[in-house]
Amino acid sequence: MRDSFDRLLPRENTCSVKFDARKAVFGREDVIPLWVADMDFPAPEEVTRALEQRARHPVYGYTLFPESLYASIVEWFKSRHDWSIEREWLLMAPGVVPSLHAAALAFAGEGEGVIIQPPVYPPFFSSIQKTGRTVIENPLELVDGRYQMNLEHLEACAARDDARVLLLCSPHNPVGRVWTENELRAVLSIARRYNLLVLADEIHCDLTYPDKPAHQVLARLAGEDDALVTAVAPSKTFNMPGLGLSALVVPNAVHRKALKEVFEAMHMNQCNPFSIAGFEAGYRHGGQWLDQLMAYLKGNRDYVMDYIQQHLPAVRVTEPEGTYLLWLDCRALGMDDAELKRFFVHQAGIGMNPGITFGEAGSGFMRMNIGCPRKTLETALEQIRVAIVPVTD
């Protein structure tokens, strides 16, 4: 299976955002793409076989969500995360990003506040702004090379009269933190005191490194009266985000009804037969593939971190506990954000996500996607080293 991760699989001319949008995003087509959060690895063979089998039936009509799909979610989270999900809690959704928008619409009124913890995935901002809600920022703190929550400031945010919702990214994109049980219990305690609904985006929950603490499902720590929605999906886990299907775990029937009404109002309750086939196959048969993936990603993580420490002293990297994303601190290069992006694109030939797109707290940082063959990273890092030498000498 290692060979499938090492294989350089051409993705050009497949309508891949990561590869085929390079000209539009970076101004040149030849940058090494280490940006969009999908991986350059083939999905598990069982997923591909399930899609092929469904394609053999030549009618692709309106499709129901089968009970076997719900069962695959329940069984996966029980076996991998020791989380017991009731079937009635599950609400299928067209993706985690649409779910963020739906939560803002369902649980906060126009102009009311939604708390986020930047630097964070850009749709956390846009889901609030585009629905006419107010962004309340509770920035993470970088302490001794590791990010942590500012819980005192979070409480102050929650105490605002207009605060209604907290969007929690767990594990956190882009800083790679896997929040501890104590941190999560503190979040729940604050949410209870101030009647906040928490939407926990746990889309990266399966992508934790074998040498780091395991992911803690927030809902396992919650009480029956906690206002909590958990967003999950196999899309990051098995590298199939293009299939566009996720699930919301919503124990409270009133909250579940509110979210369902938002999706129905936007006619987003239809589903794709291929999404269903891939989703269920991943959760039913992808466990061994995932274990192999995380071992390979750990090798990639360690390789990049060692290389940066030895050859790129002006760049610091926050060691991730989860996700296949590295958060590079480039502030010592002395460039503003526009200069930093131009430098990596035009001097190094690398396409990464500028940290500033994750909020002001990301200024001076870049996000690197290491979900690719090791050879790609070797080439990219060497190009960065050659480009940085004239800047730092």
N, C-alpha and C positions, 0 to 999 in steps of 0.2 A: 504493500500500500504506500510505502515511502516514495516509490517511483511516481505515483500519481501526483504527489505534492511537489516533487522535484521537476516534473515535466513542464516545459515552457509551452503552454497551450495558447495558440494565437486567438486573440479576441477581437482584432480589428475587423471591421465590416460585418459585425453581428448586431449593430445598433446598440452597442455597449456604451453607456454614459461614460464610464471610466476611461475607455479607449477612444471612442469615436467622437466624443465632445471635446477632445483636447485642444483642437484649433480654436473653438469658440471660447473656451475657458482660459487657456494659457497663451493663445496667440501663435502657437506652433504645434505641429502634429507629432513631433519626435521626442517630446519629453517622456521620461519614464513615469508612468502614472502610479503614484502612491497616495491617491487621494480618496475618491468615493469609497464608502465602507461596504464594498463587497470584495470577495477574495478571487484570486486567479486560479483556484483549484476546481476540478470537476466535482460536482455534487456526488453524494453516495450513489453507487451503482443501483441500489434498490429504488432510489428516487427516479432515476432515469428510466428504469424498467417500468415503474408504475406509470410514468408519463407516456411511454411508448405503448403500453397496454391500453391506456385510455384512448390514445390517438387511433388505435385500430378500429374503434367503433366510430363510423363516419358521420355521426350526428352529434353536434356540439350545442345542444339546446339549453334552455333555462334549467338550472340545476339546483337541487336541494342539498342542504348540509346533512349528510347521513349520520346516524347515531354512532357508527364506527369511528367517525372523525372525532366526535366529542370524547369517546372512550379512549382514543389514542392520547389525547391531551391529559386526561385524568391519570392514565397509567404511566405516562412519561414523567409527570411531575411527582407522582408518588414514588416511583423507583429511583429517579435521579435527585430529587430534592426533598423527599420525605414530606411532601405537602399533599394533604388530602383535600381534593377539590370535589365539591358536589356538582353533579351534572347540571342542576338548575341554575348554578351560578354563572354558567358560561354563555357569553354573547359573542358570536363571530363578528369580526370587523374587517374592513377592507385594508387595514394596515395600521401600524402604530401611530404614524403621523396623523392620519385622519382621526384617530382616537384622541389625540391631544386636542385637536380642534373641537371634537364632539364634547370632550370633558369641559372645555372652557365655555361652550354654549350651554351645556346642561346644568352646570353647577355654579356659574358666576353670571351675574347680570351685566348688562352693558355698562362699561366704565368701572366695574368692580375689579378687585385685584387678584392676580394669580402669581404665586411665588415661584421663582426658579433659582437655581444655584450655579451661576456662571463661574468659569467658562463652561458652556454647555452646548450641546447639539443645537444648531441654528433653528430648527423647527420649534424648539421650546419657546423662542422669542416670537416667531411668526404666528404660531397657533394662538397666541394671546393678542398680538397686535391686529391680526387680520380678522379677528372676531369682535373687535371693539372693546376688548378688556384691557386692563392696566397691568403692565409688567412691574412686579416688585422683585428687586434683585437682592438675594442673600449670597454674596460671593463666597466661594470657597477660599480657604487660606492655605498658602504654601508655606509649610513649616519644616525646615530641615530636609528639603527635597521631597516631601510627601504632603499631599493635599488632605485637608480635614475640613469638616463643617464648622462654621462659626455659629454654635447653637444659641449663644446669647443674642446674637443679631437676628437669628431665625425667629426667636421668640418675639423680639421687637417687631419684626415684620408681621408675624401672625397676629399680634395684638392690634394691628391697624383695624379701624372700623370697616374698611373696604375689603379686607383680605378674606377670600373664600376658598381658594384651592392652592395646594402645593403640588407642583410637578417634580417628582423625585426621579432622578436618573440612577439606576442601580442594577448592575455595575455602571459606573459613570463614564460617559463619553463626552469629552476626550481624555480625561486625566487617568482613567484606568483603575480608579479605586473600587474595591469591593468593600462595601460598608460593613462594619462589625455589628454584632448583635447589640452592643451597648449604644452605638451611634443610632441604630435604627429604633431602639426602644426610646431613646431621647426624642427622636422625631415624632414617634407616635404619642408620646406624653404631651408634647407641645400642641400637636394637632387636636388632641382631646380637649385640652384646656381652652382652645380658641375656636372650636367647632370648624376646623378645617377639613375639607375632603382632600385626601392624598391620592393622586394617581401615580403609581409606581411603574415606571417604564423599565421592565426587566427583560428587554429583548436580548440583552447580552448575558443572561443569567447562566447559560450553559458554557460560556467561554471564559472559564477561570483556569488559571495555570495550576498544574499539579503540585507545584512547590509553594503555593500561596493558599491563604484561607479560602474555604469553600464559600460560595454565594449563600447569603442568608435571605430567604424569601420573606419579605416584609409581612405578608399576610399570615405567616406561621406564628408571628410574634403578636399579632393583633387580637383584640378582644371582639366579642360579638357586636358590640355597639360602635366600634370604630368605623368611620366613614372612609372606605378604602376601595380603590379599583386597581387591579393589576393587569398590565398589558404584557402579553407574551406572544411569541411567534417562533417558528422554526427557521425563519428566513435567514438570520445571521448564523444560527447554529449550523445549518447544512448548506449555506451559500446558495440560497434561492430567493433573494429579495424581490426579483423581478416577477415572481408569481403572485405577490401582493395579497396576502391573507394573514390575518392575525386573530387573536382571541382576547377578550376581556373577561377577567374573573371578577364578578361583582356579587358578593354575598347578599347585599341589601336589595330587596326586590324593588323598592322605590327608586333607588339609584339606577338599577338595571333598566327599569321602565323609562327613565329620563334619557338615558343614552340611546335606547332603542328608538325612541321617538325622534331624536336628532337624526339618526341614520335614515330612518324612514322618510323624514321630511326632505332629505336630500336624495332620495331614491338610491341609497347606497346599501341596500339589503340584498342585492343580487350577488351571485358568486360564480366563479370560473371553475369548470370541471377539472381543469389541469391543476389549478391551485389546490383543490381538495385532494387530488391524487398525490401530489408531491408532498403536501403538508402531512397527510396521514402516513405515507411511506417513511418520511424522515423520522417521525416520532416512534414508529413501530420497529424500524430496522436500522436506524442510524447510529446507535450507541457505540458500536465498535469503531466506526469511522470517526466519530467525534473524539474518542479517546486518542486515536492515532493523530488526528488533527492537532489536538492540544499539545501533544508531545512534539510535533513538528514546529508549531508556533513558539513553543518554549525555546527550541533551538534557534529560531529566527530572532526572538527577543534577546536572548543571551548574546548572539552574534553581533547584533546591532549595538547593544549597550557596550560590549567589550570594544568594538571598533571605535565608537565615539569616544570612549574614555582614553583609548590609546592614540588616536589620530586626529580627533576633533575637540581639543580642549576648550575651545570657545563655545561649544554647544553642550548643554546639559540635558539629560533626559530623565524624566520621571519614570521609575520602574513600574510598569503596569501590573496589577494583580489580576486583572481580567481584560477582555477584549483583545483584538489584534491591532490596536491603535497605540502609537507611541506619541507622547506629548513632548516636543523638543523646545527647550528654552534657548532661544537664539538672541537674547537681549544683549549679550556681550559682544555681538557683532557690530553694535552701534548703528543699526539701520532702523528707519521707521518702517511701518507695516508695508507700505507700497514698495519701498526699496527692497525689503526682505523677499517679497514675492517675486519681484523682477530678478533679484540675484539668483534665487533657486531655479527659476525658469530659464533665464537667458545665460547665466554663467555656469550653472551646474547641470542644466537640462533635466530638472526633476519637477514634476507636478505634484505639489502637496496642498493641503488645505491651510490657508493662512489662519493663524490663531485668532485674529481680530474678528473673524466671522463667528466665533463662539462667544462674542461679547467683549467689552473693554478689558475684562480680566485676562483675555487671551492675547492682548497686544504684545508683540515681540516673540510669540511662539509660532510653531508650525506643527500640524498633525500629520504623522507618517503612518501609512497603512502597511503593515508587514505581512499581510495575508497573501503572500506570493512566493514563488520558488526562491530558494536561497540565492541562486545565481543572479536573480534580478536585484536583490538587495546588495550583493557584492559589487555589482556594476554601479548601482546608484551611489553607494557610499564612496566608492573610489572617485566618481565624478564630483561629489560634494567636496571631498578632500582636496582634489586638484583645484577646484574653484575657490576654496576658502584660503588656501595658502597665501595668495597675494593680499587678501584682505586683512589677515591677522599678523603677517610679518612686519 
